[in-house]
Amino acid sequence: MTQIFTDNNCRSDFPVLSRQVHGKPLIYFDSAATTQKPHVVIEREKQYYEQENANIHRAAHFLANEATAFYEDGRKRVAEFINARHPHEIIFTRGTTESINLIAFSFAERFLKKNDEVVISAMEHHANIVPWQMACERKKAHLKVIPMNKRGELQLETLPELLNQKTKIVAITHVSNVLGTVNPVKEIIEKAHLRNIPVLVDGAQAVPHQKVDVQEMDCDFYCFSGHKMYAPMGIGVLYGKEQWLNEIPPYQGGGEMIKKVSFAKTTYNELPYKFEAGTPNVPGVLGLHAAINYMENIGLDNIAKYEKNLCEYAEKQLLALGFVKLIGTAQHKTGVVSFVMDGVHPYDAGTILDHLGVAVRTGHHCAEPVADFFGLTSIIRASFAFYNTKEEIDAFVDALKKVKNMLSPNVS
């Protein structure tokens, strides 16, 4: 399996990587926004629509039973992938954002009251800020924030004073989508559990890059998206410990989440269907299943090691330019390298890089408080996957030199 990282034969598994943009070979450095999809994932969705298309759990005919079996096999596969104790602890959603919104709404309905507190961190994506703000506003509770330092590391020495009898939940990112910081989530969970406070982890940027074990971590909820781990868009996962999922009310009402309906009263279905109202994204689940198999065939440890080397190489080459400042220099990082350039606006850099065939992301990356903390309105982010190469990074660095010479040749 290691060979995949030496001769880059995996690149042929991803059709889009053979494209040219603006007459240049595509260099795709935006995998933190969404990863490209391998043939096996694309073909799995195609096969469903061509040969297996049926609604699940709702009919006695062959196609429905077959599709139901494939869907539930997908749930079992996800449970194995993150080492959940039970498949019914896996809830399928549209993505990380919906998973967090589900818990922010349902948990708040059951457990949050006036003057209670929710703790998040200073490096959260908007998807792990706004739902909690909405819950706190609805329940007249308060949002508390774990601060970070200029390296982009959480100041965990402040955590004991933030956790108290009013704290009802901690919601924390596993890996920052802007800074690449890998947070010590197990340590945070242990500190919270000493006070019997549950912890939700936003794993959107962690699952593509490293092995996740929710039992070893002991988190109460874990959320991630398929499209950031080589699976289709529109499919996501909420893992929740069985006891918590049984305690909180459903997020949405409708078909499948019910056990019995009358005009007088409705009783809710058992887990996991209690939280899966309506027709689910069956082909998305099948594509997610295929993506997990693909990643594990390569090896999560191989992926982590290779991508770590890519990031370290990119940081070294960027710093050697002399006109780049890295944003996020935590000791433990993965997946992304964010930076700004002397005398060049990130949007202008991103536009010119695009015309040179390089796809990066610019802006606040749906984490505006992070950009504000560093005194910036926009940041350039290059994010990597195992289909990227050091040769692409070299071409990227050469492109940045051209950008600098075009836009700000005399500023250093």
C-alpha positions in Angstrom: 0.0 0.0 0.0 2.9 2.4 0.6 3.7 2.3 -3.1 0.6 4.5 -3.8 2.6 7.4 -2.3 5.8 6.8 -4.3 4.6 6.6 -7.9 1.3 8.5 -7.4 -0.7 5.8 -9.1 -3.7 6.7 -7.0 -4.1 9.9 -9.0 -5.6 8.0 -11.9 -8.4 7.0 -9.6 -9.7 10.6 -9.6 -11.1 11.6 -13.0 -11.1 15.3 -12.3 -7.3 15.4 -11.7 -6.6 14.9 -15.4 -8.4 18.1 -16.2 -6.8 21.3 -17.4 -8.1 24.7 -16.3 -7.2 27.9 -18.2 -4.9 25.7 -20.3 -2.9 24.5 -17.3 -2.9 21.2 -15.6 -5.2 21.3 -12.5 -3.5 21.6 -9.2 -6.3 21.0 -6.6 -5.4 22.4 -3.2 -8.9 22.9 -1.9 -9.6 19.5 -0.3 -10.6 21.0 3.0 -13.6 22.5 1.2 -14.4 19.2 -0.6 -12.3 16.3 -1.7 -12.4 14.9 -5.2 -14.1 11.6 -5.8 -12.5 8.3 -6.9 -14.0 6.2 -9.6 -15.2 3.6 -7.1 -17.4 6.2 -5.4 -18.8 7.6 -8.6 -19.5 4.1 -10.0 -21.3 3.0 -6.7 -23.8 5.9 -7.0 -24.2 5.2 -10.7 -24.9 1.6 -10.0 -27.6 2.4 -7.5 -29.5 4.6 -9.9 -29.1 2.3 -12.8 -29.9 -1.0 -11.1 -31.0 -0.7 -7.5 -33.1 2.5 -7.2 -35.9 2.1 -4.6 -37.1 3.7 -1.4 -36.0 1.9 1.7 -37.8 0.5 4.7 -41.2 0.9 3.1 -42.0 -1.9 0.7 -41.9 -5.7 0.4 -40.5 -5.9 -3.1 -37.0 -7.0 -4.1 -35.5 -3.7 -5.0 -36.7 -2.1 -1.8 -35.3 -4.9 0.3 -32.0 -4.9 -1.6 -31.6 -1.1 -1.2 -32.5 -1.3 2.5 -29.9 -4.0 3.1 -27.2 -1.9 1.3 -28.2 1.2 3.3 -28.0 -0.6 6.6 -24.7 -2.2 5.6 -23.5 1.3 5.1 -24.5 2.2 8.6 -22.6 -0.8 10.0 -19.6 0.2 7.9 -19.5 3.7 9.3 -19.9 2.3 12.9 -16.8 0.0 12.2 -14.9 2.9 10.7 -15.1 5.1 13.8 -15.4 2.2 16.3 -18.9 3.1 17.5 -20.3 0.6 20.0 -23.5 0.0 18.1 -24.7 0.7 14.5 -27.8 2.4 15.8 -25.6 5.1 17.3 -25.0 6.2 13.7 -27.4 8.8 12.4 -27.3 9.8 8.7 -27.6 13.5 8.0 -26.8 15.9 5.1 -23.4 16.7 6.6 -21.5 18.1 9.6 -23.6 21.2 9.7 -26.9 19.4 10.0 -25.4 17.0 12.5 -24.4 19.9 14.8 -27.7 21.6 14.3 -29.6 18.5 15.2 -27.8 18.2 18.6 -27.8 22.0 19.2 -31.6 22.0 18.8 -32.6 18.6 20.4 -30.1 18.8 23.2 -31.1 22.3 24.0 -34.8 21.4 24.0 -34.2 18.7 26.6 -31.3 20.1 28.8 -30.7 23.8 28.3 -32.4 26.4 30.4 -32.1 30.1 31.3 -28.6 31.1 32.5 -27.1 27.8 31.6 -23.8 27.8 29.6 -22.4 26.2 26.4 -18.6 26.1 25.9 -17.0 26.2 22.4 -13.6 27.4 21.2 -12.1 30.4 19.5 -11.2 28.4 16.4 -14.7 27.0 15.5 -16.2 26.9 12.1 -19.5 28.9 11.8 -21.3 25.5 11.8 -20.2 25.0 15.4 -20.9 28.6 16.5 -24.1 29.7 15.0 -26.3 26.7 16.0 -25.2 27.1 19.6 -25.8 30.9 19.5 -29.3 30.2 18.3 -29.9 27.6 21.0 -28.6 30.0 23.7 -30.8 32.8 22.4 -33.8 30.6 22.3 -33.2 29.3 25.9 -31.7 32.5 27.3 -28.4 30.7 28.0 -24.8 31.9 27.5 -22.0 31.0 25.2 -18.5 30.8 26.6 -15.3 30.5 24.5 -12.0 28.8 25.1 -9.3 31.3 23.9 -6.4 30.5 21.7 -2.8 31.9 21.3 -1.1 33.3 18.2 0.2 29.9 17.2 -3.4 28.8 16.8 -3.4 26.5 19.9 -6.2 26.5 22.5 -5.3 27.9 25.9 -6.6 24.9 27.8 -5.4 26.2 31.1 -8.5 28.4 31.0 -10.8 25.4 30.7 -11.3 24.6 34.4 -12.6 28.1 35.1 -15.0 27.9 32.1 -16.5 24.6 33.3 -18.9 24.8 36.1 -22.3 23.6 37.3 -24.0 25.8 34.7 -22.1 24.2 31.8 -24.4 21.8 29.9 -22.3 20.9 26.9 -18.9 21.5 25.3 -18.7 21.7 21.5 -15.2 21.6 20.1 -13.5 21.1 16.7 -11.2 18.2 16.3 -9.1 19.9 13.6 -9.4 23.6 12.7 -10.4 24.1 9.0 -8.3 27.3 8.9 -5.3 26.6 11.0 -5.0 22.8 10.7 -4.5 22.6 14.5 -5.2 19.1 15.9 -6.8 19.8 19.2 -6.3 17.5 22.2 -9.9 16.5 22.3 -9.4 13.5 24.5 -7.9 15.7 27.2 -10.8 18.2 26.8 -13.4 15.3 27.1 -11.7 14.0 30.2 -11.9 17.4 31.9 -15.5 17.8 30.9 -16.5 14.4 32.0 -15.1 15.0 35.5 -18.0 17.3 35.8 -20.4 15.0 34.0 -20.5 17.5 31.0 -21.1 15.9 27.6 -18.8 16.8 24.6 -19.6 17.2 20.9 -16.7 17.0 18.5 -16.8 18.5 15.0 -14.7 16.0 13.1 -15.2 17.3 9.6 -11.5 18.1 9.1 -10.2 15.1 11.1 -11.8 12.1 9.6 -10.2 12.5 6.1 -6.7 12.7 7.7 -6.5 10.3 10.6 -8.0 7.3 12.3 -10.9 8.3 14.6 -12.0 6.0 17.5 -15.0 7.4 19.3 -14.9 4.9 22.1 -11.2 5.5 22.8 -11.9 9.3 22.6 -15.0 8.8 24.8 -16.8 11.7 23.1 -20.6 11.9 23.5 -21.3 13.1 19.9 -19.1 13.2 16.8 -20.0 14.8 13.5 -18.5 14.6 10.0 -19.3 15.0 6.3 -18.9 12.5 3.5 -17.8 15.0 0.9 -14.6 15.9 2.8 -13.6 12.2 2.8 -13.9 11.3 -0.9 -17.6 10.5 -0.6 -20.6 12.2 -2.3 -22.0 15.6 -1.2 -25.2 15.6 0.8 -24.3 12.8 3.2 -23.1 13.2 6.7 -22.9 11.4 10.0 -23.8 12.1 13.6 -22.5 9.6 16.1 -24.1 9.8 19.5 -23.8 7.6 22.5 -27.0 5.5 22.8 -28.0 7.0 26.2 -27.8 10.5 25.0 -29.7 9.8 21.7 -32.4 8.1 23.7 -32.7 11.1 26.1 -33.1 13.9 23.5 -36.2 14.5 21.3 -36.4 14.2 17.5 -35.1 17.0 15.4 -37.7 16.7 12.6 -41.0 15.0 12.2 -42.4 12.9 9.4 -42.1 9.4 7.9 -39.8 6.8 9.3 -39.1 8.6 12.6 -42.5 7.4 13.9 -43.7 4.2 15.5 -47.4 5.0 15.7 -49.3 8.1 14.6 -52.8 9.2 15.6 -54.4 12.6 15.7 -54.2 12.4 19.5 -50.6 11.4 19.8 -47.4 10.2 18.0 -44.9 7.8 19.5 -41.4 7.9 18.1 -39.4 5.2 16.4 -36.4 3.5 18.0 -32.8 4.5 17.2 -31.5 5.4 14.7 -34.7 6.0 12.8 -36.0 8.4 15.5 -33.6 11.0 13.9 -34.0 10.1 10.2 -37.3 11.7 9.1 -38.1 11.5 5.4 -36.5 9.8 2.4 -32.8 9.4 3.2 -29.8 9.9 0.8 -29.5 6.2 0.0 -26.9 6.6 -2.9 -24.9 9.0 -0.6 -24.7 6.3 2.0 -23.6 3.7 -0.6 -21.0 6.2 -1.9 -19.8 6.8 1.7 -19.4 3.1 2.2 -17.3 2.9 -1.0 -15.2 5.8 0.1 -14.5 4.3 3.5 -13.4 1.0 1.8 -11.2 3.0 -0.5 -9.5 4.9 2.3 -8.9 1.8 4.4 -7.5 0.0 1.4 -4.8 2.7 1.3 -4.5 2.8 5.1 -5.4 5.6 7.4 -1.8 5.6 8.9 -0.3 5.8 5.4 -2.6 8.7 4.6 -1.7 10.5 7.8 2.0 10.1 7.3 2.0 11.1 3.7 -0.2 14.2 4.2 1.9 15.3 7.2 5.0 15.2 5.0 3.2 17.2 2.3 2.2 19.9 4.8 5.7 20.2 6.3 7.2 20.4 2.9 4.7 23.1 1.8 5.4 25.2 4.9 9.2 25.0 4.4 8.9 26.0 0.7 6.5 28.9 1.5 8.7 30.3 4.3 11.7 30.2 2.0 10.0 32.7 -0.3 10.5 35.5 2.3 7.2 37.2 1.5 4.8 34.7 3.1 3.5 34.7 6.7 2.0 31.4 7.9 -1.3 31.6 9.8 -1.4 28.8 12.3 1.8 27.3 13.5 0.6 24.8 16.1 2.9 21.9 17.1 0.2 19.4 16.0 -1.2 20.1 12.5 -2.8 18.3 9.6 -4.4 19.0 6.2 -4.0 22.7 5.6 -1.4 25.4 5.3 -2.8 29.0 5.6 -0.9 32.1 4.9 -0.9 35.7 3.7 1.5 37.5 1.3 3.2 40.8 1.8 1.6 43.5 -0.3 -0.9 41.1 -2.0 -4.6 40.7 -1.2 -5.6 37.0 -0.8 -8.5 37.4 -3.3 -6.2 38.8 -5.9 -3.7 36.0 -5.3 -6.4 33.4 -5.5 -7.7 34.8 -8.8 -4.3 34.8 -10.5 -3.4 31.4 -9.1 -6.6 30.0 -10.6 -5.5 31.3 -14.0 -2.2 29.5 -13.4 -4.1 26.2 -12.8 -3.9 26.3 -9.0 -7.1 26.0 -6.9 -6.8 27.4 -3.4 -9.4 28.9 -1.1 -9.4 32.6 0.0 -11.5 34.4 2.5 -12.4 33.8 6.2 -13.2 30.1 5.5 -16.5 30.2 7.4 -14.5 30.9 10.5 -14.6 34.7 10.7 -13.7 34.9 14.4 -10.4 33.2 13.6 -9.5 35.7 10.9 -10.5 38.5 13.2 -8.2 37.1 15.9 -5.3 37.4 13.6 -6.4 40.9 12.4 -7.2 39.7 8.9 -10.2 39.8 6.7 -9.0 37.2 4.3 -6.5 34.3 4.3 -5.1 32.1 1.6 -5.6 28.4 2.4 -3.9 25.5 0.6 -5.4 22.2 1.7 -4.0 18.8 0.8 -5.1 15.2 0.2 -3.1 12.0 -0.5 -3.6 12.6 -4.2 -1.4 15.7 -4.1 2.3 15.7 -4.7 5.5 17.6 -3.8 5.8 18.4 -7.5 2.5 20.2 -7.3 3.7 22.1 -4.3 6.8 23.2 -6.2 4.6 24.4 -9.1 2.4 26.2 -6.5 5.4 28.0 -5.1 6.6 29.1 -8.5 3.1 30.4 -9.2 3.2 32.4 -6.0 6.4 34.0 -7.2 4.7 35.1 -10.4 1.8 36.5 -8.3 4.2 38.5 -6.2 6.1 39.9 -9.2 2.8 40.9 -10.9 1.1 42.5 -7.9 3.7 43.7 -5.5 7.3 43.4 -6.8 8.8 45.9 -4.5 7.1 45.0 -1.2 8.8 42.5 1.1 
